[in-house]
Amino acid sequence: MAQNKPSFFILFANWASRKTGSSYAFILAVLVIVVWGVSGPLFHFSDTWQLVINTGTTIVTFLMVFLIQNSQNREGMAVQIKLDELLRSMKGAHNILLDLEKLDDEALDEHFARYRKLAEEARAQRERGEEDVDAPESDPECLDEKADKP
């Protein structure tokens, strides 16, 4: 699989995410607020003085929403790919679970209920002093047709 060179936006978004998430960025933001607050008497707490901080924080917030969403999308996809690879490589794992995020809420709820039931059964086994480790080769409930449809 060929590795594509990241686009300028990806490089910039990664750099900006690291920088804006640093302690230095937080300190800078606090200093901006302190300087703005201290400068209030100089500008007689005017409407323009208030507008400067309101406009500045609105613009920064607006841009950060997109930056954060991009980072979350990329990180979420990377984690999903890693989990899919682990699932795909495990003997007895159900490959049908690889793209659960594409299923509707009803199908997801059915899968969730199935795994919650397995956890409850494992707890009950543990309380009886039995092993709570299990990796069945096949679980017919997991492979029903309804779960296979996106």
KOLMARVO-288398 format. One record per atom (N, C-alpha, C): residue in one letter; x, y, z. Coordinates in pm, whole numbers, plus 50000, padded with zeros to 5 digits. Layout:
# residues N
AXYZ/...
# end
This chain:
# residues 150
M500854988250000/M500005000050000/M500895012450000/A500675021049905/A501475033149892/A501035043549995/Q502005050350049/Q501715061050144/Q501625074050066/N500465080450071/N500305093350005/N500905104250091/K501475114150025/K502005125650096/K500835133750149/P500865137250278/P499745144950334/P499595158450264/S498355162950251/S498095175850189/S498565187050282/F498645198950226/F499025210550305/F498075212350422/F496765210450395/F495785212350502/F496025202450616/I496275189850584/I496515179750687/I497755183350768/L498825187150700/L500035191150771/L499765203150861/F499055213050807/F498735224950885/F497825221551003/A496795213450978/A495845209851084/A496545202351196/N497425193151161/N498165185651264/N499075194951344/W499775203951273/W500675213451340/W499855222651432/A498765228251379/A497945237551456/A497315230651577/S496895218151561/S496305210651673/S497315208751785/R498545205351747/R499595203651849/R499885216851920/K500015227451840/K500365240451899/K499235246151985/T498015245551936/T496905251452012/T496525242952133/G496945230552135/G496685221952250/G497795222052352/S498775230552335/S499925230852425/S499675240052544/S500485238352646/S500385247052763/S500745261452726/Y501645263152629/Y502025276652586/Y500845284052524/A500035276952447/A498865283252386/A497865287452494/F497715279052595/F496805282552705/F497305294852779/I498605295252807/I499195306852876/I499015319452791/L499235318252661/L499045329652571/L497595334452575/A496645325252575/A495225329052580/A494915336252711/V495445331252821/V495235337852950/V495835351852949/L497045353152893/L497685366252886/L496875376052802/V496315371352690/V495485380052606/V494295385152686/I493665376352763/I492505380352844/I492935390252952/V494085387853016/V494575396953120/V494885410653061/V495595410852948/V495925423652884/V494645430852844/W493705423752788/W492435429852750/W491735435652874/G491665427752980/G491005432353102/G491685444553164/V493005444253169/V493765455353227/V493635467953141/S493465466053010/S493365477752921/S491975484052925/G491035478152995/G489675483653003/G489615498053046/P490265501653157/P490215515753200/P490825525253097/L491865520753028/L492515529152927/L491535532852815/F490665523452781/F489685525652674/F488295528852730/H488245531552860/H486995535352928/H485905524652913/F486345512252908/F485415500952897/F484385503252786/S484865508552674/S483975512352564/S483405500152492/D482425503152410/D481835492552327/D482875486452233/T483745494952180/T484805489952091/T485745480652166/W486075484252288/W486955475952372/W486315462152392/Q485025461652418/Q484315449052436/Q484215441452303/L484005448852196/L483865442652065/L485155435652021/V486305441052059/V487585435052023/V487685420752076/I487385418752204/I487505405352262/I486405396152210/N485205401652194/N484105393452142/N484385388552000/T484825397651916/T485125393951777/T486285384151770/G487345387151844/G488525378351844/G488205364251890/T487485362952000/T487165349652051/T486175342451959/T485275349751897/T484335343451803/T485065337751682/I485995345351628/I486755340751511/I487595328651547/V488295329251660/V489135318051702/V488265305651725/T487145307351792/T486245296051819/T485735289951689/F485315298251597/F484815293651468/F485855285151395/L487075290051389/L488135282651320/L488505269851394/M488535270551527/M488915258851606/M487905247451593/V486635250651574/V485625240151555/V486015231151438/F486415237051328/F486785229251210/F488095221651231/L489015228151298/L490305221751326/L490125209651418/I489335211451523/I489085200551616/I488315189251548/Q487325192651466/Q486555182351397/Q487445174451303/N488345181151231/N489265174251142/N490145164651221/S490675169251332/S491525160751415/S490755148751469/Q489545151051516/Q488725140051568/Q488395130051459/N488055134751340/N487745125851230/N488935117051195/R490105123251185/R491315115651149/R491695105751258/E491675110151383/E492045101251492/E491025089951507/G489735093351494/G488695083151502/G488845072751393/M489135077251272/M489305067951162/M490535059151183/A491625065051230/A492845057251256/A492595046551362/V491915050251470/V491595040551576/V490685029651520/Q489695033651439/Q488775023851381/Q489515013951292/I490435018851212/I491215010051124/I492045000251208/K492645005251315/K493444996551402/K492574985951467/L491394989951515/L490484980251576/L489994970151473/D489674974951353/D489244965951246/D490334955751214/E491584960151211/E492684950951181/E492824940551291/L492694944851417/L492754935151527/L491614925051517/L490424929851491/L489274921151477/L489454911651360/R489894917051247/R490064909051127/R491104898051146/S492124900751227/S493224891251242/S492994880751350/M491924882151427/M491674872751536/M490854860951488/K491344848951519/K490614836751483/K489314836551562/G488234833651496/G486934832951561/G486204846251565/A486874857151528/A486214870251530/A485234871151413/H484234879051429/H483204880551325/H483514892751240/N483894890351117/N484224901351026/N483024910350997/I481834905351023/I480634913351002/I480624925651093/L481394925151201/L481454936251296/L482384947451250/L483084945551140/L484084955251097/L483524969151065/D482314969951019/D481774983150981/D480474986351055/L480454983351182/L479254985951262/L478825000551258/E479775009651245/E479415023851246/E478495027651131/K478375018951030/K477505021850917/K476085016550936/L475865008851042/L474545003151065/L473595013651124/D472295010851110/D471325019951172/D471285017551323/D470615026451393/D470585025851539/D469985012851591/E468955007951525/E468294995551569/E469274983751564/A470004982451454/A470974971551441/A472104973051543/L472554985451564/L473594987851666/L473094984051805/D471844987651836/D471264984251965/D471204969151984/E470884961851878/E470834947251886/E472214941451917/H473224946351848/H474594941651875/H475004945152018/F474694957552059/F475064961952194/F474394953052299/A473114950252279/A472374941752375/A472994927752381/R473404922452268/R474024909152263/R475324908952345/Y476134919352329/Y477404919752401/Y477204923252549/R476194931152578/R475874933752719/R475434920852787/K474644912452717/K474204899452770/K475414890452794/L476364890452701/L477594882452720/L478354886952844/A478414900052866/A479114905352984/A478384901253113/E477064901953110/E476294897853229/E476504883053258/E476494874853153/E476734860453170/E478134857953225/A479114865453178/A480494863853226/A480584867453373/R479894878153415/R479894881953557/R479264871053642/A478154865453593/A477484854753666/A478384842453677/Q479094839053569/Q480034827753572/Q481124830453674/R481634842453675/R482704846153768/R482244844953912/E481004849253938/E480454848354073/E480284833854118/R480054824754020/R479944810454051/R481314803754061/G482374811854041/G483724806454048/G484204800153919/E483474802153811/E483844796553681/E484724806453605/E485354801453500/E486144810253413/E485204819853341/D485654831953321/D484844841653245/D485504844953112/V486364836053065/V487054838052939/V486394829252834/D486064835352719/D485404827752615/D485644834552482/A485934826652382/A486084831752246/A485494821252152/P484174821152138/P483544810952054/P483964812251909/E484054800851843/E484404800751701/E483294807151618/S482054805151660/S480944810551583/S479784813851676/D479194825251653/D478044829551730/D476934832351629/P476014822751609/P474974824451507/P474154837151526/E473934841551651/E473164853751674/E473854865851613/C475174865851614/C475944877151564/C475864878151412/L475564866951349/L475634866551204/L474254867051137/D473254871951208/D471924872351148/D471894882051030/E470924880150943/E470844888250822/E470594902850849/K469824905950952/K469484919750982/K470734927951012/A471694921951085/A472904929051122/A473824931251002/D473624923450897/D474494924250781/D474104935750689/K472924941350708/K472444951950618/K472774965650673/P473394974350592/P473694987950640/P472464996350650/
# end
